[in-house]
Amino acid sequence: MREKILVVEPDSEFQNQVADMLREAGYRVFGAGTYEEAAQYVNFFKPDVIIMELLLPDRNGVDLLVYAKEMLPGSKVIVYTSMKGSTIEKAVKKKGAYAFIRKSGDIKKDLMTIFAKEEKEEVQGFKGSLEGVDIIDLIQAFSLMRRDLILHVRDVKTFKEGEIVFKNGEVVDAKAGVKRGEDAFLEIVGWEHGVFDVAPLKEEPEKTIDAPVDLLILNVAKVQDEMKAVGTKIPKFTLKQILKNLKEEIPGFIGAMIFDYEEGAPIETETILEGKTFHASATLYGAILKSAGEAMEIVTEGKEKRDELLEVTITDQNDHILMIPLPFMTYAIFILITYEGKLSEARGAVKKYLPNILQILKEREAKSA
């Protein structure tokens, strides 16, 4: 898969020159001239690399840097600017910039400097125990770092061994006994007592897994009852109780719904305005429903592509709408939080209750069959 690069540059002629050189090098390139345009690309196209000018016409470029790192922690933001001074360089690096490159007037030379900094350091091997370690968190960390590596795992209870192979941060292969691909991945992440070690990837791996990491992790929740030890029980909740818990646990929570996008309607909702005026509750409900429709239009492109759906975020000056499709039937979760709220905390809370939600939806579908 070609890396996606967003070039944020208000000078359209300069932007086109940079974009053309990158396209010739084989990258998929988007261009933006303002903060608002760049924010939309960050939300919907999720670029791997952002090359940005700090001097933007509508807002401070540092704001865009902070926003991009919040929305896409694994992306690399390279400040490519005409501004000078060690103070600003230190400031943007403190905010998460991967590199600070001053424009020299020679675009080709500058791009060579940028991508010289993009070369990956070789992964150093390390070992650890699964006791007290969430293997899913480990996998997400490797994905965010966009690493090429092999994660070897051994379950000390069953003496089974397996490996998960990462290429540019994506899981491309997994092996566990006679199992291969996603089946092997699902088995390995279910091992709770064992040891692991990490080694660099030395040769091009065989690709047996096509699903992105986020979807693989959602599928883990889908089969969690099969992966957990015998006797483990998932606490009993109703969907309404779960949404009420999310309201209490997510900072900046405004509203949430579990949505059936085949039916085009929610099956459960919760807002901070419930119990208040009907008009206020109806207005908020309508806003979430409208955003739900916009998100589904974006990710489906007018077609049913259930297996390809990923998380979508819609952001304006007041709030964030986070849409997470569920790996079961045609359901999705929508969370509305204030602009100051942290999306990472909202994602973490949803992940916590995914097994409960999936269990309830399975039972719901079984009863209606």
C-alpha positions in Angstrom: 0.0 0.0 0.0 1.4 3.4 -1.0 2.0 5.9 1.8 -0.5 8.8 1.9 1.1 12.2 2.3 -0.7 15.5 3.0 1.1 18.7 1.9 -0.2 21.7 3.8 1.1 24.8 2.0 -0.9 28.1 1.3 1.2 28.9 -1.8 -0.6 26.9 -4.4 2.2 26.9 -6.9 4.7 25.8 -4.3 2.3 23.2 -3.0 1.8 21.7 -6.5 5.5 21.5 -7.1 6.1 19.6 -3.9 3.0 17.3 -4.6 4.1 16.6 -8.1 7.6 15.5 -7.0 6.1 13.2 -4.3 3.7 11.7 -6.8 6.5 10.9 -9.2 8.2 9.1 -6.3 5.2 6.9 -6.0 3.3 8.4 -3.0 -0.4 9.1 -2.8 -0.5 12.9 -2.2 -3.2 15.3 -1.0 -2.8 19.1 -0.9 -4.4 21.7 1.5 -3.9 25.4 1.7 -5.6 26.2 5.0 -6.0 24.8 8.5 -9.7 23.9 7.8 -8.8 22.0 4.6 -6.0 20.2 6.3 -8.2 19.2 9.2 -10.7 17.6 6.8 -8.0 15.5 5.1 -6.7 14.5 8.6 -10.2 13.3 9.5 -11.2 11.4 6.4 -8.0 10.3 4.6 -5.8 9.7 7.6 -2.4 10.5 6.0 0.7 8.6 7.1 2.9 11.7 6.7 2.0 15.4 6.9 4.4 18.0 5.4 3.2 21.4 6.6 4.0 25.1 6.6 3.5 26.9 9.9 2.3 30.1 8.3 -1.4 29.4 7.4 -3.9 32.1 6.4 -6.8 31.0 8.8 -5.1 29.7 11.9 -1.7 29.0 13.6 0.1 26.1 12.1 1.1 24.8 15.5 -2.6 24.3 16.2 -2.8 22.0 13.2 0.3 20.1 14.4 -1.3 19.5 17.8 -4.7 18.5 16.2 -3.0 16.1 13.8 -1.1 14.3 16.6 -4.2 14.0 18.6 -6.2 12.6 15.8 -3.4 10.4 14.2 -0.9 9.6 16.9 1.0 7.3 14.6 1.4 9.8 11.8 4.7 11.7 11.2 4.3 15.5 11.0 7.2 17.2 9.3 7.3 21.0 9.6 8.6 22.4 6.3 8.5 26.2 6.7 10.1 29.5 5.8 10.1 30.5 9.5 13.5 30.5 11.2 14.8 30.3 14.8 15.8 27.6 17.2 13.0 28.6 19.6 10.2 27.7 17.2 12.0 24.5 16.2 12.2 23.4 19.8 8.6 24.3 20.3 7.2 22.3 17.4 9.3 19.3 18.2 8.0 19.5 21.8 4.5 19.4 20.3 5.2 16.2 18.5 6.8 17.2 15.1 9.0 14.5 13.7 11.3 16.9 12.0 11.7 20.7 11.3 13.0 21.6 7.9 13.6 25.2 6.7 12.8 26.0 3.1 16.0 26.5 1.2 14.6 27.4 -2.2 15.6 24.0 -3.7 12.5 21.8 -3.3 14.2 18.6 -4.5 17.1 19.1 -2.0 14.6 19.8 0.8 12.6 16.6 0.0 15.7 14.6 0.0 16.5 15.9 3.5 12.9 15.2 4.7 13.0 11.6 3.5 16.5 11.0 4.7 15.0 11.6 8.2 12.1 9.2 7.3 14.4 6.2 7.0 13.4 3.7 9.7 15.8 2.7 12.4 16.3 -1.1 12.7 14.2 -2.7 15.4 16.2 -3.8 18.4 15.1 -7.1 19.7 13.6 -7.3 23.2 11.8 -9.8 25.4 9.0 -9.7 28.0 6.4 -11.6 29.9 2.7 -11.5 29.1 1.9 -11.3 32.8 0.5 -7.9 33.3 0.9 -7.0 29.6 -2.1 -6.4 27.3 -1.0 -8.0 24.1 -3.5 -5.8 22.2 -1.8 -2.7 23.5 1.5 -4.1 22.4 0.1 -4.7 18.9 -1.4 -1.2 18.7 2.0 0.3 19.8 3.8 -1.5 17.0 1.2 -0.4 14.5 1.4 3.3 15.6 5.2 3.1 15.3 4.8 1.7 11.8 7.4 -1.0 12.5 8.7 -3.9 10.4 9.1 -6.7 12.9 8.1 -10.2 14.1 6.4 -10.7 17.5 7.1 -14.2 18.7 4.8 -15.5 21.5 4.9 -18.7 23.6 2.0 -19.8 25.9 3.5 -21.4 29.0 0.3 -23.1 29.8 -0.2 -25.0 26.6 3.4 -24.7 25.3 2.0 -23.4 22.0 4.1 -21.0 20.0 3.1 -18.4 17.4 4.3 -15.3 15.6 2.7 -12.1 14.3 4.4 -10.3 11.5 4.3 -6.5 11.0 5.1 -4.7 7.8 5.1 -0.9 8.0 2.9 -1.2 11.1 0.3 -3.4 9.5 -0.2 -7.1 10.6 0.4 -9.0 7.4 0.9 -12.6 8.6 0.4 -14.8 11.7 1.2 -18.4 12.5 0.1 -20.6 15.4 0.6 -24.4 15.0 -1.2 -25.4 11.9 -3.2 -22.2 11.8 -2.3 -19.3 9.5 -3.5 -15.8 8.9 -6.3 -14.2 10.9 -7.3 -17.5 12.7 -3.7 -17.7 14.0 -3.8 -14.0 15.0 -7.0 -14.5 17.0 -5.6 -17.5 18.8 -2.3 -15.8 19.8 -4.0 -12.7 21.2 -6.0 -15.0 23.5 -2.9 -16.3 25.3 -2.6 -14.6 28.7 0.2 -16.5 30.3 3.4 -16.7 28.4 6.5 -14.9 27.1 7.3 -12.9 24.0 10.2 -11.6 22.1 10.5 -9.1 19.2 12.9 -9.4 16.3 13.5 -7.3 13.2 11.9 -8.4 9.9 14.8 -9.4 7.6 13.0 -10.4 4.5 9.7 -9.7 2.6 6.9 -11.6 4.4 4.2 -13.6 2.8 0.9 -11.7 3.2 -1.9 -13.8 4.7 -3.9 -11.0 6.4 -5.5 -8.1 4.6 -7.6 -6.5 7.3 -6.2 -3.4 9.0 -5.1 -3.6 12.6 -8.2 -1.7 13.9 -10.5 -4.2 12.3 -8.5 -7.2 13.6 -8.8 -5.8 17.1 -12.5 -5.4 16.8 -12.7 -9.0 15.6 -10.9 -10.1 18.7 -13.8 -8.6 20.7 -16.2 -10.5 18.5 -14.8 -13.9 19.4 -13.6 -13.0 22.9 -15.8 -15.7 24.5 -13.9 -18.3 22.5 -10.5 -16.8 23.4 -11.0 -16.4 27.1 -10.3 -19.2 29.6 -13.2 -21.4 30.5 -15.4 -19.9 33.2 -14.8 -16.3 32.4 -18.1 -14.5 32.3 -18.9 -11.2 30.6 -20.9 -8.9 33.1 -24.5 -8.5 32.2 -25.6 -5.1 31.1 -28.4 -3.6 29.0 -27.4 -1.4 26.1 -28.9 1.6 28.0 -26.7 0.8 31.0 -23.6 0.6 28.8 -24.3 4.0 27.3 -25.0 5.5 30.7 -21.6 4.1 31.8 -19.9 5.7 28.8 -21.5 9.0 29.8 -19.9 8.7 33.2 -16.5 7.5 32.0 -15.8 9.7 28.9 -14.7 13.3 29.6 -16.6 15.8 27.6 -19.4 13.4 26.8 -22.5 14.9 25.1 -24.3 12.0 23.6 -24.1 8.5 22.3 -26.1 6.0 20.2 -25.9 2.5 18.9 -27.0 2.7 15.3 -28.3 0.2 12.8 -27.3 1.7 9.5 -29.1 -0.8 7.4 -32.3 0.3 9.1 -31.1 3.9 9.2 -32.2 4.3 12.9 -30.7 4.1 16.4 -31.6 1.2 18.7 -30.4 3.0 21.9 -29.4 6.5 22.8 -28.1 8.5 25.8 -27.4 12.2 26.1 -26.5 14.6 28.9 -29.9 16.3 28.1 -32.1 13.4 28.8 -34.7 14.3 31.5 -34.5 18.0 30.4 -36.6 19.8 27.9 -37.9 17.8 25.0 -36.8 20.5 22.6 -33.2 20.4 23.8 -33.0 16.6 23.8 -34.6 16.4 20.3 -32.1 19.0 18.9 -29.1 17.0 20.2 -30.5 13.7 19.0 -31.1 15.2 15.6 -27.5 16.5 15.4 -26.1 13.0 16.2 -28.4 11.4 13.7 -27.4 13.9 11.0 -23.7 13.2 11.7 -24.4 9.4 11.6 -25.8 9.8 8.1 -22.8 11.9 7.0 -20.3 9.4 8.4 -22.0 6.4 6.7 -22.1 8.3 3.4 -18.4 9.0 3.7 -17.2 5.5 4.5 -19.6 3.6 2.2 -19.3 5.9 -0.8 -22.9 5.2 -1.6 -22.2 1.4 -1.7 -22.5 -1.4 0.9 -18.9 -2.2 1.9 -19.4 -3.6 5.4 -16.1 -5.4 5.5 -14.1 -2.3 4.7 -15.6 0.1 7.2 -13.2 1.8 9.6 -13.5 4.4 12.3 -14.6 7.8 11.1 -14.3 11.1 12.9 -16.3 14.3 12.0 -15.0 17.4 13.8 -16.2 21.0 13.7 -15.3 24.0 15.9 -17.6 22.7 18.7 -17.3 18.9 19.0 -16.2 15.6 17.7 -18.4 12.8 16.4 -16.6 9.4 16.6 -18.1 6.5 14.6 -16.9 3.0 15.3 -18.4 0.2 13.1 -19.0 -3.1 15.0 -17.8 -6.4 13.6 -21.3 -7.8 13.8 -24.2 -7.3 11.4 -24.9 -3.7 10.5 -24.3 -1.8 13.8 -22.1 1.1 14.7 -21.4 3.1 17.8 -21.5 6.9 17.7 -20.0 9.1 20.4 -20.4 12.9 20.5 -17.9 14.7 22.7 -16.9 18.3 23.2 -14.0 19.7 21.1 -11.9 19.7 24.3 -12.6 16.0 24.9 -10.0 13.4 24.1 -10.8 10.9 21.4 -8.3 8.4 22.7 -10.3 8.2 26.0 -13.6 7.8 24.1 -12.0 4.9 22.1 -10.7 3.3 25.2 -14.1 3.4 26.9 -15.9 1.9 23.9 -13.2 -0.9 23.7 -13.9 -1.8 27.3 -17.6 -2.5 26.7 -17.3 -4.0 23.2 -17.6 -7.6 24.4 -20.8 -6.7 26.3 -22.3 -4.8 23.4 -21.5 -7.7 20.9 -23.0 -10.3 23.3 -26.3 -8.2 23.6 -26.5 -7.7 19.8 -26.0 -11.4 19.2 -28.8 -12.3 21.6 -31.0 -9.6 20.0 -30.4 -11.0 16.5 -31.0 -14.6 17.7 -34.4 -13.7 19.2 -35.5 -11.9 16.1 -34.4 -14.7 13.8 
